[in-house]
Amino acid sequence: MSKDERDLGADGVRHEDSARPGPEEHSSATGSQTHERLGASGVSGAAGQEPEERADAGMGESKSSAKQGSFWKELPILIVIALVLAFVIRTWVMQAFYIPSSSMENTLLVGDRVLVNKVVYQIRDIERGEVIVFNGDGSWDDPTIVQPPEPANPISRGFTWVQQQLGAAPTGKEYIKRVIGLPGDTVECCDDQNRVMVNGEPLEEDAYLHPGSVESHTEFGPVEVPEGYLWLMGDHRAISYDSRLNQNNPGGGAVPIDHVVGRAFVIIWPFDQAGALSVPPSFDELNESDQ
């Protein structure tokens, strides 16, 4: 009997089982292939994911290091920019000043810090009643001004200079007073009530003078303020060494306008003294007459 005949059943139909591979051959072939694929897949998955995580971590560390390196490289540039801006603002815009004497009490006390606007007088004229900071070199010699001690070494000098730039220490060069007379004004003291007069108009100064202080303890004038000059007085008239006591100096006691640093417009320290330095109402009528 041939092989084909043996594979035929009784009904002459070939049995399907005879065409299939045996169980061992089937399981062996498929089983080995499946295990091999699963094994390969499992290993490649586990081994492939770990390098990716390590790569991501390494990339994160690299970016962090790059950011830190970039910050330290940019820091000197930022410092230079900040210093330049501070210099520009201090020189041409605004500056803090330390009050070195008691000549403006009680409006300003020794140790107060004020902000001075350096731009305002580039835009408009000075007005009577405003508190200004100016350089008195060549026109005034105020013995009440606190002179800062000369530091003994360069480090101390540098530290003192920084304090002066921040308004935390006196410079010994700048003065602060109130504007009483403008160029062309006639200033004198006193009328029958001991009041200072400007262009014949008496000033009511009780609101800002030191308590118990009179308008002037020294008679003067009439004085015509020269063109380009200002007549300045302190609010503590009993001790203020101002235009009244500098009449023998150049300018006859008046101060050149080009010596003015700027207007002190606000007290910034101490906090309980902080507030605006506004023009007293007693000057309103005089200032309105100029407009």
TIFI-712872 format. One record per residue: residue in one letter; x, y, z of N, C-alpha, C, O, CB in turn. Coordinates in steps of 0.05 Angstrom, whole numbers, padded with zeros to 5 digits, always signed. Each point is the difference from the previous one (the first is absolute). Glycine has a CB too. Layout:
! TIFI-712872
AXYZXYZXYZXYZXYZ
...
! end
This chain:
! TIFI-712872
M+00018-00024+00000-00018+00024+00000+00018+00024+00000+00019+00003+00015-00057-00027+00010
S+00030+00043-00043+00017+00024-00002-00005+00019+00024-00019-00004+00014+00019+00000-00065
K+00017+00024+00054-00001+00019+00022-00026+00016-00002-00013+00005+00020+00063-00002-00018
D-00057+00004-00028-00025+00015-00003-00024-00016+00007-00019+00011+00011+00041+00015-00047
E-00021-00052+00030-00023-00017+00007-00002-00003+00030-00023+00000+00010+00028-00023-00053
R+00018+00021+00057-00001-00002+00029-00011+00025+00013-00013-00002+00020+00052-00028-00022
D-00035+00053-00011-00010+00025+00011-00029+00004-00005-00013+00017+00012+00058+00002-00017
L-00057-00035-00013-00028+00003-00005-00016-00015+00021+00008-00021+00009+00001+00025-00058
G-00032+00007+00055-00017-00014+00020-00017-00020-00015+00003-00006-00023-00003+00047+00053
A-00019-00051-00013-00017-00020-00012-00018+00011-00021-00007-00014-00019+00008-00010+00062
D-00007+00049-00041-00017+00014-00019+00015+00012-00023-00011+00014-00017-00021-00006+00053
G+00058-00013-00036+00017+00010-00022+00008+00028+00003+00012+00012-00018-00034-00043-00010
V+00017+00043+00052+00008+00028+00005+00025+00000+00017+00002-00015+00020-00050+00031-00023
R+00066+00002-00004+00025+00002+00015-00005+00012+00028-00014+00020+00002+00040-00015-00045
H-00016-00018+00064-00003+00011+00027+00016+00026+00003+00023+00001-00008-00031-00048+00026
E-00005+00067-00005+00014+00026+00003+00023-00003+00019+00020+00014-00003-00063+00010-00006
D+00040-00041+00029+00021-00003+00020+00026-00009-00012+00022+00006+00008-00056-00015+00027
S+00030-00007-00056+00025-00011-00013+00015+00021-00014+00024-00003-00004-00046-00040-00001
A+00008+00065-00003+00015+00022-00014+00012+00019+00019+00017+00017-00008-00048-00022-00030
R+00023+00004+00064+00011+00019+00020+00026-00011+00012+00003-00024+00001-00049+00040+00009
P+00063+00001-00002+00024-00010+00013-00008-00010+00028-00021+00007+00010+00050+00026-00035
G-00013-00050+00035-00005-00012+00026+00001+00021+00022+00011+00021-00003+00007-00064-00013
P-00029+00035+00039-00001+00019+00022+00028+00010+00008+00003+00023+00006-00044-00046+00010
E+00060+00004-00014+00026+00008+00008+00013+00020-00019+00012+00020+00007-00007-00064+00016
E-00009+00036-00050+00012+00017-00020-00013+00028+00000+00014+00020-00003-00003-00060-00025
H-00038+00041+00032-00015+00025-00001+00008+00017+00024+00007+00023-00002-00045-00045-00022
S+00037+00009+00047+00006+00015+00024+00028+00009+00001+00007+00022+00009-00042-00046+00015
S+00052+00006-00034+00029+00007+00000+00005+00023-00017+00015+00019+00007-00003-00066+00002
A-00023+00047-00034+00006+00021-00018-00012+00027+00009+00014+00020+00002-00013-00053-00039
T-00027+00032+00044-00013+00025+00008+00010+00009+00027+00004+00024+00004-00044-00035-00031
G+00043-00008+00044+00009+00007+00027+00027+00013+00000+00005+00020+00013-00031-00057+00005
S+00045+00025-00033+00027+00012+00000+00000+00027-00012+00014+00018+00009+00005-00063-00011
Q-00035+00048-00020+00000+00027-00013-00013+00020+00018+00009+00023+00002-00011-00045-00046
T-00020+00015+00058-00014+00019+00017+00018+00008+00023+00003+00024+00006-00046-00044-00017
H+00056+00000+00024+00017+00007+00022+00023+00017-00009+00009+00019+00014-00021-00061+00008
E+00023+00036-00046+00022+00015-00009-00008+00029-00005+00014+00019+00007+00006-00059-00028
R-00044+00044+00009-00009+00027-00006-00006+00015+00025+00007+00023+00003-00026-00039-00046
L+00004+00002+00062-00006+00014+00025+00025+00007+00015+00003+00021+00011-00046-00046-00009
G+00061+00005-00002+00026+00005+00014+00014+00024-00012+00010+00017+00014-00006-00065-00003
A-00002+00048-00037+00014+00022-00014-00014+00026+00005+00013+00021+00004+00003-00053-00039
S-00043+00031+00033-00016+00025+00004+00004+00010+00028+00003+00024+00004-00036-00039-00038
G+00031-00003+00054+00002+00008+00028+00027+00012+00006+00002+00021+00013-00034-00055-00001
V+00053+00022-00022+00027+00010+00005+00004+00027-00013+00011+00018+00012+00006-00065-00008
S-00025+00049-00029+00004+00025-00015-00016+00022+00013+00009+00023+00000+00000-00048-00043
G-00034+00019+00053-00016+00021+00013+00013+00009+00026+00002+00025+00004-00043-00045-00024
A+00050+00002+00037+00012+00008+00025+00027+00014-00004+00006+00020+00012-00029-00058+00010
A+00038+00026-00040+00026+00012-00005-00001+00025-00016+00017+00017+00003+00002-00062-00001
G-00040+00049-00018-00003+00024-00016-00010+00024+00015+00007+00023-00006-00015-00052-00033
Q-00009+00024+00059-00012+00022+00015+00020+00012+00020-00001+00024+00003-00044-00045-00008
E+00061+00006+00016+00020+00010+00020+00019+00020-00012+00005+00021+00012-00009-00064+00013
P+00016+00037-00048+00017+00020-00013-00014+00026-00007+00011+00022+00002+00016-00059-00020
E-00053+00035+00011-00016+00024-00007-00002+00018+00025+00003+00024-00001-00028-00049-00035
E+00018+00011+00059-00002+00015+00025+00026+00013+00008+00001+00023+00008-00037-00054+00007
R+00058+00015-00018+00026+00011+00006+00007+00024-00019+00012+00020+00009+00003-00065+00007
A-00023+00043-00041+00005+00022-00019-00016+00025+00008+00010+00022-00001-00002-00056-00035
D-00034+00029+00044-00016+00023+00008+00012+00013+00025+00001+00025+00001-00042-00047-00020
A+00049+00006+00038+00012+00011+00025+00026+00015-00007+00004+00022+00011-00024-00059+00016
G+00036+00026-00044+00024+00013-00008-00005+00026-00015+00014+00020+00004+00008-00064-00007
M-00043+00044-00014-00007+00024-00014-00009+00022+00019+00006+00023-00003-00018-00050-00037
G-00004+00019+00061-00010+00019+00020+00023+00012+00015+00000+00024+00005-00043-00050-00001
E+00062+00009+00004+00023+00010+00015+00016+00019-00018+00010+00020+00009-00008-00062+00019
S+00000+00035-00053+00016+00017-00019-00013+00027-00003+00013+00021+00000+00002-00062-00024
K-00042+00041+00022-00015+00026-00003+00003+00016+00025+00005+00025-00001-00037-00046-00030
S+00030+00008+00055+00003+00014+00025+00028+00013+00003+00003+00023+00008-00036-00054+00013
S+00053+00015-00028+00028+00010+00001+00003+00023-00020+00014+00020+00006+00003-00065+00007
A-00029+00043-00036+00002+00021-00020-00013+00026+00010+00011+00022-00004-00011-00056-00033
K-00023+00031+00050-00014+00023+00011+00017+00014+00022+00002+00024+00000-00046-00045-00011
Q+00055+00004+00029+00017+00011+00021+00025+00014-00012+00007+00022+00009-00023-00058+00022
G+00028+00024-00050+00023+00012-00013-00008+00026-00014+00015+00019+00001+00005-00064-00008
S-00043+00045-00006-00009+00025-00014-00006+00022+00020+00007+00023-00005-00026-00051-00031
F+00008+00021+00060-00006+00020+00021+00026+00013+00009+00002+00025+00002-00043-00051+00012
W+00061+00010-00008+00025+00012+00011+00015+00016-00022+00015+00018+00007-00011-00057+00025
K-00008+00032-00057+00012+00015-00021-00014+00027-00003+00012+00021-00006+00001-00063-00018
E-00040+00042+00027-00016+00024-00003+00001+00019+00024-00006+00023-00002-00023-00049-00029
L+00035+00014+00055-00001+00016+00025+00018+00025-00002-00010+00022+00008+00001-00064+00017
P+00034+00041-00034+00016+00024-00001-00013+00021-00018+00002+00024+00005+00039-00051+00003
I-00053+00019-00030-00013+00019-00018-00024+00013+00014-00003+00024-00003+00017-00052-00037
L-00029+00012+00054-00023+00011+00015+00009+00020+00021-00012+00021+00004-00013-00063-00012
I+00047+00036+00022+00011+00018+00020+00009+00027-00013-00006+00021+00011+00020-00061+00017
V-00001+00038-00050+00009+00024-00014-00023+00017-00009+00000+00024+00003+00041-00048-00019
I-00062+00011+00005-00024+00015-00009-00013+00013+00024-00008+00024-00002+00001-00056-00035
A+00005+00018+00060-00013+00012+00024+00016+00024+00010-00011+00020+00007-00007-00065+00005
L+00045+00043-00013+00017+00022+00009-00003+00024-00018-00001+00023+00009+00033-00056+00011
V-00033+00028-00046-00003+00022-00019-00026+00014+00004-00002+00024+00000+00031-00049-00033
L-00051+00009+00036-00026+00012+00004-00001+00016+00026-00011+00022+00001-00010-00060-00026
A+00033+00027+00046+00001+00014+00026+00016+00026-00003-00008+00021+00011+00005-00064+00014
F+00025+00043-00040+00016+00024-00004-00016+00021-00016+00000+00023+00007+00042-00051-00005
V-00056+00019-00023-00016+00018-00016-00022+00013+00017-00004+00024-00001+00015-00051-00040
I-00025+00010+00056-00022+00010+00016+00010+00020+00021-00011+00021+00004-00014-00063-00011
R+00047+00035+00021+00011+00017+00021+00010+00026-00011-00003+00021+00012+00015-00062+00013
T+00001+00040-00048+00013+00024-00011-00020+00020-00013+00003+00024+00003+00037-00052-00011
W-00061+00017-00005-00017+00018-00016-00030-00001+00008-00015+00017-00008+00047-00023-00028
V-00040-00013+00052-00029-00003+00005-00007+00005+00029-00015+00018+00006+00013-00051-00043
M+00013+00017+00055-00009+00000+00028+00022-00010+00018+00016-00017-00008-00064+00011-00006
Q+00050+00018+00038+00021-00008+00019-00010+00003+00028-00015+00018+00006+00050-00005-00039
A-00026-00031+00051-00007+00002+00028+00022+00016+00014+00023-00002-00006-00047-00043+00005
F+00015+00062+00020+00018+00017+00015-00004-00003+00030-00023-00004+00009+00025+00036-00047
Y+00019-00030+00053+00000-00002+00029-00001+00029+00011+00014+00017-00010+00013-00061+00010
I-00045+00049+00020-00002+00026+00012+00022+00003+00021-00001-00014+00020-00049+00016-00029
P+00069+00017+00005+00023+00001+00018-00002+00019+00023+00017+00000+00017+00009-00013-00056
S-00046+00031+00039-00001+00020+00021-00029+00005+00009-00019-00011-00012+00060+00033-00007
S-00044-00007+00040-00026+00006+00012-00012+00026-00011-00019+00010+00012+00032-00036+00029
S-00002+00037-00062-00009+00026-00009-00028+00000-00013-00012+00021-00004+00060-00010-00003
M-00058-00035+00000-00027-00002-00012-00020-00012+00019-00022-00008-00008+00044+00004-00036
E-00015+00002+00070-00020-00011+00019-00024+00019+00002+00003+00024-00003+00034-00047+00029
N-00061+00012-00021-00006-00028+00003-00009-00013-00026-00010-00022+00000-00002+00032+00048
T+00014+00005-00070-00007-00012-00025+00018-00024-00006-00010-00021-00008-00006+00065-00009
L+00042-00041+00021+00019-00021-00004+00018-00002+00024+00010+00020+00011-00011-00013-00061
L+00006-00032+00059+00016-00004+00024+00027-00012-00009+00002-00012-00021-00043+00005+00050
V+00061+00010-00012+00027-00012-00005-00004-00030-00004-00012-00014+00017+00036+00051+00009
G-00013-00048-00047-00001-00029-00006-00023-00007-00018-00001-00023-00009+00021+00016+00053
D-00039+00025-00049-00021-00006-00020+00013-00004-00028+00021+00011-00006-00054+00016+00033
R+00019-00043-00043+00008-00003-00028-00022+00010-00018-00024-00005+00005+00052-00035+00006
V-00021+00056-00031-00019+00011-00018+00007-00009-00029+00024-00004-00006-00033+00044+00037
L-00011-00041-00048+00005-00005-00028+00000+00027-00014-00018+00017+00004-00003-00063-00002
V+00040+00050-00020+00003+00026-00014-00004-00005-00030+00013-00017-00012+00019+00034+00047
N-00051-00003-00046-00007-00001-00028+00019+00018-00016-00001+00025+00004-00048-00036+00006
K+00066+00000-00027+00020+00016-00015-00010+00009-00027+00013+00015-00014+00022-00040+00038
V-00059+00015-00032-00010+00005-00027-00020+00023+00000-00002+00014-00020+00009-00062+00009
V-00020+00052+00033-00023+00019+00001+00007+00028-00009-00016+00013-00014-00003-00040+00051
Y+00043+00037-00030+00007+00027-00008+00011+00003-00028+00007+00021-00010+00002-00013+00058
Q-00007-00031-00061+00006+00000-00029-00026+00004-00016+00000+00008-00023+00039-00038+00030
I-00062+00026+00007-00026+00002-00013-00014+00026+00007-00013+00012-00017+00009-00062+00018
R+00008+00059+00024-00014+00025+00009+00019+00016+00018+00021-00010+00008-00066-00013-00011
D+00036+00047+00010+00016+00017+00017-00003-00007+00030-00020-00013+00007+00016+00050-00041
I+00023-00029+00050-00002-00004+00029-00022+00018+00011-00004+00023-00010+00053-00034+00013
E-00063+00002+00017-00021+00015+00013+00007+00007+00029+00014-00015+00013-00048-00007-00044
R+00024+00044+00040+00003+00007+00028-00013-00021+00018-00020-00011-00007+00022+00061-00005
G+00010-00054+00035-00011-00019+00019+00010-00029-00003-00004-00016+00017-00035+00045-00016
E+00052-00035-00024+00010-00027-00004+00026-00004+00016+00015+00018+00004-00036-00019-00050
V+00025-00024+00054+00024-00008+00014+00020-00011-00020-00007-00018-00015-00018+00008+00058
I+00049+00022-00045+00019-00008-00020+00026-00008+00012+00007+00008+00022-00029+00023-00054
V+00037-00048+00017+00027-00007+00007+00018+00014-00019-00005+00000-00024-00009-00046+00043
F+00036+00057-00009+00018+00015-00018+00029-00003+00011+00005-00008+00022-00041+00041-00034
N+00054-00026-00005+00029+00000+00007+00007+00028+00008-00002+00019-00016+00013-00058-00016
G-00001+00042+00056+00006+00027+00011+00029+00009-00005+00008+00021+00008-00042-00029+00025
D+00050-00009-00047+00028+00008-00005+00002+00027-00014-00014+00004-00021+00026-00053+00018
G+00004+00066+00013+00004+00026-00013-00019+00022+00008+00004+00023-00006+00014-00048-00031
S-00040+00018+00052-00019+00020+00007-00008-00001+00030-00008+00020+00012-00009-00021-00059
W+00019-00023+00058-00007-00004+00028+00021-00014+00015+00016-00016-00011-00064+00015-00002
D+00049+00005+00039+00017-00015+00018-00016-00005+00026+00002+00016+00018+00042+00003-00038
D-00059-00041+00020-00018-00005+00023+00014-00016+00021+00006-00024-00004-00045+00026-00027
P+00045+00010+00054+00014-00015+00021-00017-00022+00014+00011-00016+00015+00017+00057-00008
T-00054-00041-00012-00017-00019+00013-00001-00027-00016-00011-00019+00010-00016+00057+00009
I+00038-00038-00043-00001-00025-00016+00019-00020+00012+00023+00006+00007-00034+00020-00048
V+00001-00051+00043+00016-00022+00010+00021-00008-00021-00008-00007-00022-00031-00009+00052
Q+00064+00016-00023+00021-00008-00018+00006-00030+00005+00007-00007+00022+00012+00054-00025
P-00021-00064-00017+00006-00028+00005+00030-00004+00005+00016+00013-00013-00055-00026-00017
P+00046-00005+00048+00028-00006+00006+00014-00012-00025-00012-00015-00015+00001+00009+00064
E+00036+00013-00052+00015-00011-00022+00009-00029+00007+00015-00004+00019+00001+00050-00032
P-00025-00066-00003+00007-00028+00006+00030-00004-00002+00014+00013-00015-00058-00028-00002
A+00054-00004+00034+00029-00004+00002+00010-00018-00022+00024+00002-00007-00028+00004+00055
N-00012-00023-00060+00010-00019-00020-00018-00001-00024-00023+00009+00002+00045-00036+00033
P-00013+00017-00058-00016+00000-00024-00026-00015+00002-00020+00008-00011+00062-00005-00014
I-00043-00025+00041-00024-00015+00003-00021+00016+00014-00024+00001-00007+00050-00044+00008
S-00018+00057+00021-00018+00017+00015-00010+00023-00018-00023+00008+00002+00046-00020+00041
R-00005+00023-00059-00007+00022-00018-00021-00009-00020-00019+00014-00006+00064+00007+00012
G-00041-00045-00017-00019-00011-00019-00027-00005+00013-00021+00006-00012+00058-00026-00013
F-00037+00010+00049-00025-00006+00015-00015+00027+00005-00024+00001-00003+00044-00043+00024
T-00005+00062-00012-00012+00026+00005-00011+00013-00025-00022+00011+00000+00054-00005+00038
W-00018-00010-00060-00009+00011-00026-00027-00013-00008-00018+00014-00008+00066-00005-00006
V-00050-00035+00017-00024-00014-00006-00023+00010+00017-00022+00005-00010+00048-00046-00004
Q-00021+00045+00040-00021+00010+00018-00009+00028-00009-00024+00006+00001+00044-00032+00037
Q-00001+00043-00046-00007+00027-00009-00017-00001-00025-00019+00016-00003+00061+00001+00023
Q-00036-00036-00038-00015-00001-00025-00029-00010+00005-00018+00007-00014+00060-00016-00011
L-00045-00007+00047-00027-00010+00007-00014+00018+00019-00023-00005+00008+00040-00041-00015
G-00005+00069+00014-00013+00019+00018+00001-00010+00029-00016+00010+00016-00013+00004-00053
A+00047-00031+00044+00002-00011+00027+00021+00014+00017+00004-00006+00023-00019-00038-00041
A+00029+00063+00006+00021+00015+00014+00003+00028-00012-00005+00003-00024+00030-00047+00035
P-00017+00063+00005+00003+00028-00010+00024+00002-00018+00020-00014+00003-00042+00032+00038
T+00020+00000-00061+00023+00005-00018+00016+00024+00009+00024+00002-00007-00050-00022-00030
G+00014+00038+00052+00014+00025+00008+00001+00021-00021+00011+00021+00004+00015-00049+00026
K-00039+00023-00053+00001+00019-00023-00027+00011-00006-00002+00023-00009+00041-00048-00009
E-00060+00010+00022-00027+00008-00008-00015+00012+00024+00003-00009+00023-00004-00026-00058
Y-00015+00056+00030-00016+00013+00020-00029-00003-00008-00007-00005-00023+00043+00038+00033
I-00054-00030+00010-00029-00002-00006-00014+00023+00015+00003+00004+00024+00000-00054-00030
K-00018+00066-00009-00014+00024+00010-00026+00003-00015-00006-00014-00019+00050+00036+00032
R-00060-00002-00003-00025+00007-00014+00004+00025-00016+00013+00019+00008-00040-00041+00029
V+00015+00022-00061+00001+00023-00018-00019+00021+00010-00024-00004+00002+00037-00025-00042
I-00002+00053+00046-00016+00023+00009-00003+00021-00022-00022+00010-00005+00038-00018+00052
G+00006+00014-00061-00001+00020-00021+00012-00010-00026+00020-00015+00000-00018+00049+00034
L-00015-00027-00057+00009-00007-00027+00016+00024-00012-00001+00022+00012-00039-00054-00018
P+00053+00028-00016+00014+00022-00013-00018+00024-00005-00022-00003-00011+00052-00030-00011
G-00021+00056+00031-00016+00025-00004-00018+00007+00024-00010+00022+00001+00011-00031-00049
D-00005-00011+00066-00016+00006+00024+00014+00019+00019+00025+00000+00001-00047-00046-00006
T+00006+00061+00020+00011+00016+00022-00007-00014+00026-00024-00003+00007+00021+00047-00034
V+00023-00051+00043-00005-00015+00025+00010+00017+00023+00022+00013-00002-00017-00057-00022
E-00020+00045+00045+00009+00016+00024-00014-00011+00025-00019-00015-00001+00026+00055-00029
C+00004-00031+00052-00011-00006+00026+00006+00023+00019+00023+00009+00002-00017-00059-00009
C-00026+00060+00019-00025-00013+00004-00022+00021+00000+00006+00024+00002+00015-00062+00024
D-00047+00030-00028-00021+00019+00003-00006+00004+00030+00015-00010+00017-00035-00003-00062
D-00001+00027+00052-00005+00006+00028-00008-00025+00016-00001+00001+00025-00013+00044-00038
Q+00008-00067+00000-00006-00026+00013+00024-00019-00002-00003-00024+00005-00046+00031-00015
N+00072+00004+00002+00024-00016-00002-00002-00022-00021+00012-00022+00003-00003+00031+00045
R-00023-00003-00070-00003-00019-00022+00019+00007-00023+00005+00023-00005-00053-00031+00019
V+00057-00013-00027+00016+00003-00024-00018+00009-00023-00022-00010-00002+00056-00025+00017
M-00025+00054-00030-00016+00010-00023+00014-00005-00026+00024+00003-00003-00044+00033+00032
V+00004-00044-00049+00010-00004-00027-00017+00018-00019-00024-00003-00002+00039-00046+00012
N-00001+00067-00023-00014+00019-00017-00022+00015+00015-00021+00006-00011+00031-00035-00029
G-00004+00035+00065-00019+00015+00016-00022-00016+00013-00016+00011+00016+00026+00026-00045
E-00012-00063+00023-00020-00018+00011+00011-00016+00023+00020-00014-00003-00042+00011-00042
P+00010+00005+00069+00010-00016+00023-00007-00030-00003-00021-00007-00011+00016+00048+00040
L+00023-00057-00020-00004-00029+00000-00010-00010+00027+00011+00007+00020+00025-00012-00055
E-00057-00011+00034-00010-00014+00024+00014-00027+00002-00008-00018-00015-00038+00042+00013
E+00066-00026+00019+00017-00024+00000-00003-00018+00024+00015-00019+00004+00017+00046-00030
D-00052-00021+00043-00003-00016+00024-00003-00030-00005+00008-00016+00016-00028+00056+00005
A+00008-00047-00044-00006-00028-00006+00025-00017-00002-00001-00024+00005-00040+00039-00028
Y+00063-00004+00014+00024-00017-00005+00025+00008+00015+00020-00014+00000-00039+00006-00044
L+00019+00031+00058+00023+00008+00016+00002-00018+00025-00019-00011+00010+00015+00058-00027
H+00029-00048+00027+00005-00015+00024-00017+00012+00023-00001+00024+00002+00049-00035-00017
P-00060-00006+00031-00017+00010+00022+00014+00020+00018+00022-00005+00009-00047-00038-00010
G+00013+00066+00005+00012+00021+00016+00020+00018-00015+00009+00020+00011-00015-00050+00027
S+00011+00023-00063+00019+00016-00016-00015+00024-00012-00023-00002-00009+00051-00038-00001
V-00015+00063+00009-00011+00023-00013+00010+00000-00029+00019-00015-00007-00021+00042+00050
E-00011-00010-00060+00007-00001-00028+00029+00007-00006+00012-00011-00018-00059+00024+00009
S+00058+00004+00025+00028+00006-00003+00011+00013+00026-00012+00018+00011+00006-00012-00061
H+00028-00016+00058+00014+00011+00024+00020+00021-00009+00014+00012+00017-00021-00055+00009
T+00009+00047-00052+00018+00020-00011-00015+00017-00020-00011-00010-00019+00051-00021+00026
E-00039+00057-00004-00012+00018-00019+00018+00001-00025+00025+00000+00002-00048+00027+00034
F+00011-00024-00059+00015+00002-00025-00017+00014-00021-00024+00002+00002+00050-00044+00009
G-00012+00053-00030-00013+00012-00024-00011+00028+00004+00006+00013+00020-00017-00059-00032
P-00004+00054-00008-00008-00016-00023+00023-00008-00019+00018+00016-00005-00062+00007+00008
V+00043-00048-00012+00020-00011-00018-00014-00008-00026-00020-00014+00001+00049-00002+00038
E-00018+00025-00061-00010-00009-00026+00016-00024-00009+00025+00002-00003-00040+00045-00009
V+00001-00069+00008+00014-00025-00008+00011+00003-00028-00016+00006-00019-00014-00033+00050
P+00056+00023-00035+00011+00004-00028-00011-00021-00019-00010-00021+00008+00052+00039+00012
E-00041-00011-00046-00008-00019-00020+00017-00025+00001+00025+00002+00003-00041+00036-00033
G+00003-00061+00027+00015-00025+00001+00006-00010+00028+00016-00018+00004+00004+00031-00047
Y-00032+00000+00064+00006-00007+00028-00026-00005+00015-00022+00008-00010+00064+00019+00009
L-00040-00039+00025-00023-00006+00017+00006+00009+00029+00023-00002+00009-00035-00037-00038
W-00008+00048+00042+00002+00007+00029-00011-00024+00016-00024-00007-00003+00020+00058-00006
L+00021-00063+00025-00007-00025+00014+00002+00003+00030+00018+00013+00010-00002-00039-00050
M-00035+00013+00054+00000+00001+00029-00009-00027+00011-00015-00015-00012+00005+00064+00012
G+00021-00056+00024-00008-00024+00014-00025+00004+00016-00007+00023+00007+00054-00038-00006
D-00061-00007+00007-00024+00002+00015+00005+00005+00030-00018+00009+00015-00004-00038-00049
H+00046+00022+00043+00007+00005+00028+00017+00026+00000+00024-00001+00000-00024-00049+00012
R-00015+00072-00013+00013+00026-00005+00020+00008+00022+00018+00016-00006-00059-00003-00017
A+00039-00023+00047+00018+00008+00022+00028-00011-00005+00019+00013+00009-00058-00013+00022
I+00042-00022-00046+00027-00012-00003+00008-00003-00029+00023-00007-00006-00030-00017+00049
S-00012+00029-00062+00006-00004-00028+00020+00020-00011-00005+00024+00002-00041-00044-00008
Y+00068+00010-00004+00021+00018-00011-00006+00001-00030+00011-00015-00016+00024+00002+00051
D-00052+00032-00043-00011+00001-00027+00007+00027-00014+00019+00013+00007-00056-00044+00007
S+00020+00039-00033+00006+00025-00015+00003+00024+00018+00015+00018-00007-00040-00037-00031
R+00011+00020+00060+00002+00023+00018+00029+00004+00011+00009+00023+00002-00057-00030+00010
L+00062-00015-00007+00026+00001+00013+00023-00003-00020+00023-00002+00009-00045-00016+00032
N+00016+00017-00066+00021-00003-00020+00001+00024-00019+00009-00002-00023-00015-00047+00025
Q-00004+00072+00007-00002+00023-00017+00028+00012-00007+00002+00016-00019-00047-00006+00039
N+00065-00018-00005+00027+00010-00007+00015-00019-00019+00022+00005-00008-00021+00017+00053
N-00014-00044-00052+00012-00019-00019-00009+00007-00028-00018+00016-00004+00018-00052+00039
P+00013+00024-00055-00008+00006-00028-00030-00006-00004-00010-00020+00009+00057+00008-00025
G-00060+00030+00002-00029-00002-00004-00016+00014+00020-00025+00001-00001+00033-00044-00019
G+00005+00055+00041-00014+00015+00020-00019-00018+00017-00020+00010+00009+00024+00030-00038
G+00003-00065+00032-00016-00019+00015-00018-00017-00018-00009-00021+00008+00009+00053+00029
A-00005-00023-00061-00016-00016-00019+00017-00022-00013+00025+00002-00001-00054+00038-00008
V+00016-00061+00000+00014-00023-00011-00006-00003-00030-00023+00003-00008+00020-00026+00053
P+00024+00018-00061-00005-00003-00029-00019-00023-00007+00002-00021+00012+00044+00040-00020
I-00064-00014-00010-00019-00021-00008+00014-00024-00012-00009-00023+00003-00025+00058-00011
D+00057-00030-00005+00014-00023-00012+00014-00017+00021+00011-00021-00007-00005+00048-00035
H-00007-00019+00067+00010-00017+00022-00022-00019+00011+00006-00017+00017+00027+00053-00006
V-00057-00032-00020-00023-00016+00010+00002-00029-00011+00003-00004-00024-00032+00046+00028
V+00028-00061+00014+00001-00028-00008-00028-00010-00008-00003-00014-00019+00041+00007+00051
G-00058+00016-00016-00028-00009-00007-00019+00006+00023+00008+00012+00021+00010-00047-00050
R-00042+00028+00026-00021+00004+00020-00003-00024+00018-00004-00023-00010-00019+00054-00021
A+00024-00027+00057-00006-00021+00020-00030-00002+00002-00013+00019+00010+00056-00011+00016
F-00055-00030-00035-00029-00001-00002-00013-00020+00019-00024+00000+00003+00029+00014-00050
V+00011-00032+00060-00012-00019+00018+00021-00010+00020+00024-00003-00007-00056-00011-00029
I+00023+00009+00060+00017-00012+00021-00005-00031-00002-00023-00009+00000+00021+00051+00031
I+00024-00057-00033-00003-00029-00003+00009-00015+00025-00005-00024+00003+00012+00030-00052
W+00007+00008+00067+00010-00013+00025+00003+00021+00021+00010+00022-00005+00013-00058-00021
P-00031+00030+00051-00013-00025+00010-00029-00002-00009-00012+00020-00008+00043-00020+00047
F-00042-00024-00037-00027-00005-00011-00021+00017+00015-00019+00009-00012+00033-00055-00001
D-00010+00050+00039-00020+00016+00015+00001+00029-00007-00018+00016+00008+00020-00049+00029
Q+00019+00042-00051+00003+00028-00009-00006+00003-00029-00001+00022-00011+00035-00015+00047
A-00038-00030-00050-00003+00001-00029-00024+00016-00009-00021+00000+00013+00042-00045-00015
G-00018+00060-00020-00021+00016-00011+00010+00020-00020+00024+00004-00003-00049-00010+00046
A+00006+00018-00057+00007+00019-00021+00009+00027+00012-00009+00008+00021-00024-00030-00052
L+00051+00035+00016+00009+00027+00008-00013+00020-00020+00011+00006-00021+00034-00023+00040
S-00069+00025-00011-00015+00018-00018+00005+00029+00005+00012+00007+00020-00047-00042-00022
V+00026+00052-00016+00003+00029+00003-00021+00010+00019-00024-00005-00004+00043+00009-00043
P-00011+00011+00068-00020+00010+00019-00020+00020-00013+00008+00014-00019+00026-00020+00056
P-00058+00006-00028-00021+00018-00012+00008+00030+00001-00010+00016-00016-00024-00050+00029
S+00052+00042+00006+00007+00028+00002+00014+00011-00025+00001+00024-00004+00003-00031+00053
F+00006-00012-00066+00014+00009-00025-00019+00000-00024+00008+00008-00022+00035-00026+00041
D-00067+00008-00016-00018-00004-00023-00005+00026-00015+00003+00001-00024-00024-00039+00048
E+00015+00059-00009-00007+00026-00013+00024+00011-00015-00003+00011-00022-00031-00002+00058
L+00058-00010-00024+00024+00010-00013+00006-00017-00026+00006+00012-00020+00012+00004+00065
N-00020-00042-00043+00005-00017-00023-00020+00004-00022+00007-00002-00024+00015-00031+00054
E-00047+00037-00023-00021+00005-00020+00004+00026-00014-00007+00003-00024-00024-00030+00051
S+00043+00047-00014+00005+00026-00012+00020-00002-00023+00001+00017-00017-00012+00005+00060
D+00028-00043-00042+00021-00003-00021-00011-00013-00025+00013+00001-00021+00021-00005+00057
Q-00057-00008-00034-00011-00015-00023-00016+00018-00019-00011-00009-00020+00009-00032+00049
! end
